[in-house]
């Protein structure tokens, strides 16, 4: 799967988004296309980490899966609940940290579009729309937590699907997942123009060695990892 998947993926139409809630973008569409290749049905238990508008959670629920969605943002939780009501789809939406909210539960599929944009501040923001994208100095603050938590979140044979920027290091993600006994690989990539957040940080990203001078495209990757 490559960037052509962005055009072919399908997401629920007409979603609302309260102010400050991350709207579906290229990374969401790439992850939706990857989700289309997974075997979902009434017996499938799905967890979405960082649901935002609920687009991916509703995409899975529309195929019959039992879906639990988690987000640290109250506006996102309210948005996802409203979108589920509008589409008349069953969706359990929880507020809080995904590790705490999913404690003692395991799933057939975990879907994650975590914050992954490198930021000049090491500490993660505690409020505001930046919570949807700022992820520490290397962009891996949330990615690494997902990698560590994945074995406990997944049932035997379960699958993790995660999207993030190649700027964060796809090989590092694969190594971390393989070290916790998951079989991980990159299954899709896409190149998209830099958005306003990256453009505003160009000088800092170049100084950190995270971007080449005058770089215009951001590479996205889909990581698929299976619990052995």
C-alpha positions as CSV (number, residue, x, y, z in Angstrom):
1,X,0.0,0.0,0.0
2,X,1.3,3.4,-0.9
3,X,0.2,7.0,-1.1
4,X,-2.5,5.9,-3.6
5,X,-4.3,4.5,-0.5
6,X,-5.1,8.0,0.6
7,X,-7.5,8.5,-2.2
8,X,-9.2,5.1,-1.9
9,X,-9.8,4.9,1.8
10,X,-13.3,5.6,3.2
11,X,-14.2,7.4,6.4
12,X,-17.6,8.3,7.8
13,X,-18.9,11.5,6.1
14,X,-20.3,14.6,7.8
15,X,-18.4,14.3,11.1
16,X,-18.6,17.2,13.5
17,X,-15.6,18.5,15.4
18,X,-15.7,20.7,18.5
19,X,-13.1,23.5,18.6
20,X,-9.6,22.2,19.2
21,X,-10.4,18.6,18.1
22,X,-8.1,17.0,15.5
23,X,-10.0,16.6,12.2
24,X,-9.4,13.6,10.0
25,X,-6.4,14.2,7.7
26,X,-4.0,12.3,5.5
27,X,-2.7,10.1,8.4
28,X,-6.3,9.3,9.4
29,X,-7.1,8.2,5.8
30,X,-3.9,6.1,5.5
31,X,-4.8,4.3,8.7
32,X,-8.4,3.8,7.6
33,X,-7.1,2.2,4.4
34,X,-5.0,-0.2,6.5
35,X,-8.0,-0.9,8.7
36,X,-9.9,-1.9,5.6
37,X,-7.5,-4.9,5.2
38,X,-8.2,-6.2,8.7
39,X,-10.8,-8.9,9.3
40,X,-13.5,-7.2,11.5
41,X,-16.8,-8.5,12.6
42,X,-19.2,-8.9,15.6
43,X,-16.7,-10.9,17.6
44,X,-13.9,-8.4,17.1
45,X,-12.9,-6.2,20.1
46,X,-11.2,-3.0,19.0
47,X,-9.4,-0.3,21.0
48,X,-8.7,3.1,19.4
49,X,-6.1,5.2,21.2
50,X,-6.6,9.0,20.6
51,X,-9.9,8.9,18.9
52,X,-10.3,12.6,18.1
53,X,-13.6,12.9,16.1
54,X,-14.1,9.1,16.4
55,X,-13.6,8.7,12.6
56,X,-11.6,5.5,12.8
57,X,-13.6,4.1,15.7
58,X,-16.8,4.6,13.8
59,X,-15.2,3.1,10.7
60,X,-14.6,-0.1,12.6
61,X,-18.0,0.0,14.4
62,X,-19.6,0.4,11.0
63,X,-18.2,-3.0,10.1
64,X,-19.7,-4.6,13.2
65,X,-16.8,-4.5,15.6
66,X,-17.2,-3.8,19.3
67,X,-15.1,-0.6,19.7
68,X,-13.8,1.2,22.7
69,X,-12.2,4.7,22.0
70,X,-10.0,6.6,24.4
71,X,-8.8,10.2,24.4
72,X,-7.2,12.5,26.9
73,X,-9.1,15.5,25.5
74,X,-12.7,16.1,26.9
75,X,-13.7,18.0,23.7
76,X,-12.6,14.9,21.7
77,X,-14.5,12.6,23.9
78,X,-17.7,14.7,23.5
79,X,-17.1,15.0,19.8
80,X,-16.7,11.2,19.3
81,X,-19.9,10.5,21.4
82,X,-21.9,13.0,19.4
83,X,-20.7,11.6,16.1
84,X,-21.6,8.1,17.3
85,X,-25.1,9.3,18.2
86,X,-25.5,11.0,14.9
87,X,-24.5,7.9,13.0
88,X,-26.5,5.6,15.3
89,X,-23.5,3.4,15.9
90,X,-22.5,1.8,19.2
91,X,-19.3,3.3,20.5
92,X,-17.8,3.3,24.0
93,X,-15.8,6.5,24.4
94,X,-13.7,6.9,27.5
95,X,-11.8,9.9,28.8
96,X,-8.2,9.6,30.1
97,X,-4.9,7.8,29.6
98,X,-5.2,4.8,27.4
99,X,-3.2,2.5,29.7
100,X,-5.3,3.4,32.7
101,X,-8.6,3.2,30.9
102,X,-7.8,-0.2,29.2
103,X,-6.4,-1.8,32.4
104,X,-7.1,-5.5,32.7
105,X,-8.7,-5.6,29.2
106,X,-7.2,-7.0,26.0
107,X,-8.3,-6.5,22.4
108,X,-8.2,-8.2,19.0
109,X,-7.1,-5.0,17.3
110,X,-5.6,-1.7,18.6
111,X,-5.6,1.3,16.3
112,X,-3.5,4.4,17.1
113,X,-2.9,7.7,15.4
114,X,-0.9,9.2,18.3
115,X,0.7,12.6,18.7
116,X,4.0,12.3,16.8
117,X,5.3,15.8,15.8
118,X,8.6,16.6,17.4
119,X,8.3,19.7,19.6
120,X,10.9,22.1,21.1
121,X,9.4,21.3,24.6
122,X,10.1,17.9,26.1
123,X,7.0,18.1,28.3
124,X,3.7,17.1,26.6
125,X,1.0,19.9,26.6
126,X,-1.7,19.4,29.2
127,X,-4.4,21.4,27.2
128,X,-5.2,22.9,23.9
129,X,-5.2,21.5,20.3
130,X,-1.4,20.8,20.5
131,X,-2.2,17.7,22.6
132,X,-3.2,16.0,19.3
133,X,0.2,16.4,17.7
134,X,3.0,17.5,20.1
135,X,5.0,14.5,21.2
136,X,8.3,15.7,22.9
137,X,11.7,16.4,21.5
138,X,11.9,13.4,19.1
139,X,8.1,12.9,18.6
140,X,8.2,9.5,20.3
141,X,6.7,10.3,23.8
142,X,3.4,8.5,23.1
143,X,4.6,6.1,20.4
144,X,7.1,4.5,22.9
145,X,4.3,4.1,25.5
146,X,2.1,2.4,23.0
147,X,5.0,0.0,22.0
148,X,5.6,-0.9,25.7
149,X,1.9,-1.4,26.4
150,X,1.0,-3.3,23.3
151,X,1.6,-6.8,24.6
152,X,-0.8,-6.3,27.5
153,X,-3.4,-4.6,25.3
154,X,-3.4,-7.4,22.6
155,X,-4.8,-10.9,22.8
156,X,-2.7,-13.7,21.4
157,X,-2.9,-13.2,17.6
158,X,-4.1,-9.7,18.0
159,X,-2.9,-6.8,15.9
160,X,-1.6,-3.2,16.5
161,X,-2.1,-0.7,13.6
162,X,-0.3,2.6,14.2
163,X,0.5,5.6,11.9
164,X,3.3,8.1,12.5
165,X,5.8,10.2,10.7
166,X,8.9,8.6,9.4
167,X,10.6,11.6,11.0
168,X,10.1,9.8,14.4
169,X,12.0,6.7,13.2
170,X,10.1,3.8,11.8
171,X,13.0,1.4,12.5
172,X,13.0,2.5,16.2
173,X,9.3,1.6,16.4
174,X,9.9,-1.8,14.7
175,X,12.8,-2.6,17.1
176,X,10.8,-1.7,20.2
177,X,7.8,-3.8,19.1
178,X,10.0,-6.8,18.1
179,X,11.8,-6.6,21.5
180,X,8.4,-7.2,23.2
181,X,7.7,-10.2,21.1
182,X,5.5,-8.6,18.5
183,X,6.1,-9.3,14.8
184,X,6.2,-5.8,13.3
185,X,6.6,-4.4,9.8
186,X,5.9,-1.3,7.8
187,X,2.9,-2.1,5.6
188,X,2.1,1.3,4.0
189,X,3.8,4.6,3.3
190,X,2.7,7.9,2.0
191,X,4.3,11.3,1.2
192,X,2.3,14.4,2.0
193,X,3.2,18.2,1.9
194,X,4.3,19.7,5.1
195,X,1.5,21.1,7.1
196,X,1.5,24.4,9.1
197,X,2.9,22.9,12.3
198,X,6.0,21.5,10.6
199,X,6.5,24.6,8.6
200,X,6.4,26.8,11.7
201,X,9.2,24.6,13.2
202,X,11.3,24.2,10.1
203,X,14.4,26.0,11.5
204,X,14.3,24.0,14.8
205,X,13.7,20.7,13.0
206,X,16.7,21.3,10.7
207,X,18.9,22.2,13.7
208,X,17.8,19.0,15.4
209,X,18.7,17.0,12.3
210,X,15.1,15.8,12.0
211,X,14.6,17.4,8.6
212,X,16.7,18.3,5.6
213,X,17.1,21.8,4.4
214,X,14.2,22.9,2.2
215,X,12.4,19.6,2.7
216,X,8.8,19.8,1.5
217,X,7.3,16.4,2.0
218,X,6.6,14.4,5.1
219,X,6.7,10.6,4.9
220,X,4.0,8.7,6.9
221,X,4.3,5.1,7.8
222,X,1.8,2.4,8.9
223,X,3.2,0.0,11.4
224,X,1.4,-3.4,11.7
225,X,2.5,-5.6,14.6
226,X,1.0,-9.0,15.5
227,X,1.0,-10.5,19.0
228,X,2.7,-13.9,18.7
